[in-house]
Each structure stands twice: as structure tokens, then as C-alpha cells.
Amino acid sequence: MQKVDAVVLGAGAAGMMCALEAGRRGRRVVLLDHAERAGKKILISGGGRCNFTNVNCRAESFLSENPHFAKSALARFTPADIIALVEKHGIRFHEKTLGQLFCDRSAMDVVAMLERECAEAGVKLMVGVRVEKVVRDGSFRVETTAGVFHAEAVVVATGGLSIPKMGATGFGYDVARQFGLRVVECRPALVPLVFDAKDCGRWCDLSGVSAEVVATAGRKRLSVSFREKMLVTHRGLSGPAVLQASSYWRAGESVTMDLAPGVEAFAPLIKKNARRDAKAAVEALRAVLPQRVAERWVALYPPKDWTNASLAAMERELHAWTVTPAGTEGYAKAEVTAGGVDTAELDARTMESSKVPGLYFIGEVVDVTGWLGGYNFQWAWASGASAGRAV
């Protein structure tokens, strides 16, 4: 039996940040993970280069039953704070589109940085350790395959259900329910969408082609639009615009895509003496879409005739292509999990349970889901730092 001040469950981005912040304050911290090494999900992120934050991060870029909950933590640990830590360790990075920051070399640099900070803060990191039970009797007793730990605080940073091949489980949600906390229904987010059989037959042979679109999903006034790339896959649609929209999509709903944002694609056909036929329509569409997509679009959605009215209707359809997905690629391909521990159960400043003193939940296990592009890492850093400064 070991007595410590805090046990952090999960050595991912949120857990490591929490542990190092608590260790800096002189807390005796044990950081546990069932994987054989820390930061496994960090290592595969951003194509192996870790999109560790987004300089445009704001609370409006997060999905939650309480859209205001993330504001407090995000204000306490900002993109500038993680950038300062990265620079302290001499990690070179660059900005891609839309404020996304990536390591120049490897995500390994970020994991090594966190491990070094934890070691310097006196954190005891133990990997390959499975937690069997968490019990509260005055203090907490955490029973593991490496022994029993007694602590005044337990921080659950076990992540969500996405990418099960990396070891993702629902353990964190089980702990929450065990202690009487509500869990918002979970679902895959930032995930490719799957066509129904009819649409698959129409489009899936074009797998690999992409185009810039505006994808819109969500219920009426809560709908959100994203202007980025769409990619046709062998099962449906992916690409940044579709992944973003997927977080707001629910089963049975539609996703609308503007395939020619900001452009009147068929305007050349309306000019005086312009040729009006399928070949001319394809030529016009090639200005905004790949040739194979342009050809397929005209073949699938030809005008009733070539009058101005029919061309106008064709233009409207191009800007409001409505797809009703059969589903998603599921947690296996989802980058994150939407839903999670209800924010109404937590203190926004500390991430501590309002029902169970000393019990904290941080990172992806909480009902806070960021946009694609470094936002979920920033939530991990911010929520982890908030808890680490409070335990």
C-alpha cells in the first residue's frame, strides 16, 4: 500500500499536464496508464507530428451540453501557455492552415517534453498498470495490478471511446457512474460519414477525389458550417469539412454541402450566345470541382432543359447538395468522442466533482469536444492544468 496526495488515471495529454502541474506544487502524484508507454494517442496525432494547439482557440469552438463550461479552463491555460512550454524545450513547430500548430519533427518531442516535466516535478509515472477498482472511504483507495494506492484525490483522465485499437475503453464513464455522476450519451465525433447504398453506388467509385466545400450540419439554429476540403471515400465522405460537420450530425439527419462556395459555377452558360449542353456544363464546373466529380454531377443532376430558369435551379442544387448519411465509420475511425461526463457535475474552475470531493475528470472523458485542428489538445492542456493546480 502506498500513500500519495493524488492518483491520476491516464497518461495522455490531459493526465500528464495535470500530474506535472500538481507535482510542481509539491504534491505527491502517481500517474498510471494501462498502455505500455505514456502518450500513445499523442504519438499518432497530426500524422505523427502532433497538432498540439490552435492559436484561434475559443470556447465557441467546442461542443457541449453547456457551451460555456470550457471558458474558465481555456482562460486559465491558453495556447500561449503551451507554446511557451514547447519553446522552453526547444521544440520547433510551424503553423498550418486555420491556426493549427504542428511539431516540425515528431509528436515524440511533445511526449518527451511531458515526461521530462513530470520527472522534474517528482511525478511517479507507471505504465502497463491496470486499475481494477476505485473506492472512496474517507480518502480514495485505488486498487491496481501494481498494488494499492491511497490518496486524497483521484483524477480521471482516461479518454473516450475513440480508436479502440489504441486501448480506448469506457473506464472513465464507469467511474463517473459508480460515484453517481451523469454521463451524456457518447457518440463518435470528427469521424467519416458513410453513404447509404444508393449514394454509394453514385459516388464511391470516385474514391480519392477531393474539393473545397462548405459543409453544414446540426439542428436548425444550432447548425454549424465549415469551409474546408471534402474527400470522397470508398464508403462515403471524409476530409476536414466532413469530419467537422460530423460532430454536429445525428442519426437520421442530413448534411448539406455547398460544392462551389462563393462562385456562380454556371454563369458562363447564361451569357449571350453561350453553348448550353452537358459538355459546356462540365467545362464550367471544372473551375470549381475535379473533372470526374463535375462529369458525375452533370450526369446525375441534369437540368430539365437549358433555359435560364433550369440553369438557376441547377446552380441552387450545386450550392445545397443534401446527403443523408447511413451512419459513420464509428469509434474505430473517430478522432474523438462527443458526450461524456456531464459538465453540470463538475466545477468549471477545478474540474472537481460537485458531488464527490477529491474526484476530478479532465480531457476527452468530459462532455467537451473541440473542432478539428488542435482544439482538443488545447482542452486537454487546459482542463489538465486546472485540475493539477487544484488537487
N, C-alpha and C positions, 0 to 999 in steps of 0.2 A: 504493500500500500504506500502510495506517495501523496504527500500533501502539497498542493500548489495553490496559487491565487486564482488561476484561470486555466481552463482547458478549452482549446479552440479545435473544433471538429471540421477538418477540411483544409488542406494546404494548397488552395488555389489562390487566385489574386486577392479576393476579399479576406480569406483566412490569414494569409501571410502578412498582409497590411495590418490587420487587426493585431496579430501577435507581436509584430515589431513595434507598433505604437504602444502597446501595453508594456512590453519589455523595457522600452525606453523610460517608462515611468517607474521602473523598479519592481514591476510585478513579476512574480514567478509564473512563467507561462509554459505550458506544454501544448505543442501543435501536432495534431495527429492526422494521418491520412492513410486510407486503406490501399492506395496505389503504391507501387514500388519506388516512386520518386515524387517530389513536390512539383506542382505547376504543370501537370501533364496537358491540361487544356490550353494553358498559355502557349506551350510549345508548338501546338498545331494552328494557333490563331494567325490570322492575317497571312495565310500561305507560308507560315513558318517565320514571319517577320514581325508579328505581334503589333496590331493596330492598337497601341496602348492608351490612346485617348483621342478626343476630338476637341479642337480649340473652340468650336462653336457650341459646346455642350451647354444645355439649358434644360430646365425642368420640363418644358413643353416637348422635349424630345423623348419623353418616357411615357409608357402606357401603364396605367394602374387604375384600380377602382377609385383611389384617391389621387388625382393628378397633382396635388400639391405636396404630397408626402415627401418626395425626394428633394424638395427645395432646401431644406435645412442642412442635410448632409452634403449636398453638392456645393453649398455656400461655404462649408467648413473645410472642404478639401477640393480644390479646383484643378482644372487642367494645368495651371501654372505650378501647382504643388508637385504633381507627378513629373512634370517636365524638369523641375529643379532637382528632383531625386535622380532622374535619368542622367541629367547633365553632371551631377555630383560624381556619378560612377563612370563618366567618360563615354557613355553610350551615344553613338552618333545616330541621328534619325533624320527623317525628311517628311515633308507634308505632301500628301497626295491630294486628290480632289476633295472638295467639300470639308476641309479642315481636318482630314484624317492624318494622324501621325503614326509612322511606321519606323521600326528599327532599320538602320541601313544594313546591318549584318544578319542578325538572327534573334529570334524570340528567346533563345538560350541566354542572351545577355540580360534580359529582364528577370528571368528566373534566378540567374546567378546573383543579380543585384538584390533581390528579395531575400535569398538565402543568406547572403553576406550581412544584410541589415538585421535579419533575425538573429544570426550568430552573435553579432556585436551587441545586440540588446539582451543577450542571455537567454534567448528562447530555446527550449529543448524541442527540436524537430524530430519526430518519429514517424517513419513511413513503413508501409507494409503492416499496419496495425488496424485491425477491425474492431469497431466499437460494438459491443454486444448489448449494453444496457445503460441507460442514463436514469438515475434515481435521485429524488430530492427528499432529504430527511434533515431539515435544518440547512445543511450545505448540500452540495451535489456529490454523488458518487458515480463515477464513470467507469464501467467495467469493460475491459478490452482484452484482446488476445495477448497484450503485453503487460497485463496487470491491472490493478485498480487504482484510480486517481480520485482524491478528494479535493474539491475546490469550492470556493465561494461563488464562482461564476463559470458558466458554460456558454460558449459562443458557437452557434450552429452556422457553419459556412460550407455546407456540403453540396451546394449547387442544385441544379434542377435535373430534369429527366433527359435533356438533350444529349445526343451522342453516347448511347449506352455502351458502345464498344470501348469507350474511354473509361468505363467504370461508373457511369452515372446511375444513381439509384434514387428512390423516393425516401431515403432515410430521414432527411431533414423534415419532410412533411409529417412523417410518422412521429417524430419527436414533438413537433408542434401539436399534433392531435392528442398525443399522450398527455400533454400538460393543459389540454382544454382550449387551445388556440384554434381559431377558424382558419381554414385553408381555402383560398379562392381557387375555383376549378382550374386545373392546369391544362395547357394545350401547347403544341409545337408552335414556335414563332421564328421569324426570319427563316422561312422554310419554302422550298419549291412547291408550286401548286401542280396538281395532276388534272389533266383533261378527262372529260367523260369519253366514252367510246367514239361518239360522233366527231367531236373536235379533234380527238387523237388521229382519227382517220384523215381529217382535213389538213392537219398541221405537222404531225410528229415526224414525217419523212423529211422535214426541213430542219431537223435537229442540228444545232450548232450555229444557226444564223442568229444575229442579234440586231437590235435597233434601239435608238434612244426614244423613249416614250414617257408619257405621264400616266402613271398607274394610280387609280383611286379605289379605296376600299373603306368599309366602315358604314355604320348606320346613320344615314341622313346627315344631321347637323354635326355628328361626331366623325364624319368621313375625313380621311386624310389623303393627300396626293403627294406623289414623289416623282420627280423628273430625273430619271437615270436610265441605264440600259436594261432592256428586256432580252432574255435568251430563250429560244425555243429548245426544248429538250426532247429526249425520246419518249417521255411520258407526259410532258406538259410545258409549263413555263417556269423560268428561273431568272437569274440576273438581279442586280441590286434593286431595281424598281419593284419587281415582283416580290422579292424577299421582304422588302419594307412593307409593302401592302399586305403581305400575308399575316403580319402581326395583328392587323385590324380586321381581317377576314374571319367570318364564322361560317360553319357548315350550312349550305343551302343558299348563301348569299352570292352575289355577283361581284366581279371585279371589272372596272371599266378602264379602258386604255385609250389614250389619245395617241395614235400612231404617227401623227405628224404635228407635234406641238409647235404652235406659233406660225404654221405655214398653211397657206391655201394651196394644197397639192394640185388640185385640178384646175387652177386658174388659167394655165396655158390653153386649156381646151375651150375656154369661154371667149377667148379673143376672136376678133373678126377674122373670118376665113380660116380659122384653125381646123385641123383634121380632127374628127371626132369618131374614134373607134377604139377597140380594145388595145391595139398596139400603141396608140397615142396615150391612152390612159396609163399603160405600163411605163412608158417613157417618162411621163410626168411624175409618177410615183417613185421612180428610181432616184429622184432628187432627195427623197427622204427615207426610203426603205431599200434594203438589199434587193437585187433583181428577182431572186426566187420568191421572196415574200411579195413583191409588187405583182409578179405574174400570178401568184396564187390568189392574191386579194381580188384582182380583177376577174379571175375565173370564178371565184366563189360569190362575189358580190357585184355582178354587172348591173348597170342601170337598165331600167325598163326600156328606155330609148335614150337618145343622146341630146335631148333638149336641155336647156339651161336648168329647168326645174329638176330633172333627173340627175344632172351633174351636181346640183346643190345638195340633193338628198344623199348622193354618193359621198360627197365631202363631209356631210354631218356624220355619216356612219363611220368614216375613217377616224374621226375625232372622238368617237364614243363606241369603240368596239367592246361589247359586253360579253364576258365569259363567266359561266357558272361552273367553277371547278367541281370535280367529283370528290376532291379531298386534297390532302397534302402528302408529301413524302414522309411525314411522320418524324418522330424524335430521332431516328437514325440519321436524317439529313438536316434537322433543325439546328440552327446555331445557338438558340437559347430556348428557355421555357417561359411562356407567359403564364400569369397566375402565380400562386404561391401563398406564403404566409400572409394573412390579411394585415395590411398596414394599420388598420384600426386597433390591432392588438399590440402595436409597438410604439415606443416613444421616438418621434422623428429625430430628436437630437442625439439620442444614445443608441437606438436600435434595441433597447431593452424591452422585454415583455411587460405590459402593464399589469398582467395577472400573476406572473411568476418572477419575483425579484431575483436578479442574477442570471436570468436566461435571456440570451441575445440571439437575434437572427440577422444575417447580413448577406449581401450579394444576391445571386440568382435565385436562392430559395425564397426570397421575399417577392411579393406581388409588385415588382417594379421591373419593367422591361424596356430597354433602350432601343433606339434605332440602330441600324447597321452603321458601322463606321467608327468604332471606338467608344461609343456611348455606354455600352455595358461594362467595359473595363473601367470607365470613369465612375460608374455606380459602385463597382466592386471596391475601388480605392476609397471612395468617399464614405460608403457605409462601413467599410472595414476600419477606417481611421476613426470614425465617430464612435464605434463600439470600443476600439482599442484605447481611446482616450477616456473612456467611462468606466471600464471594468475595474 
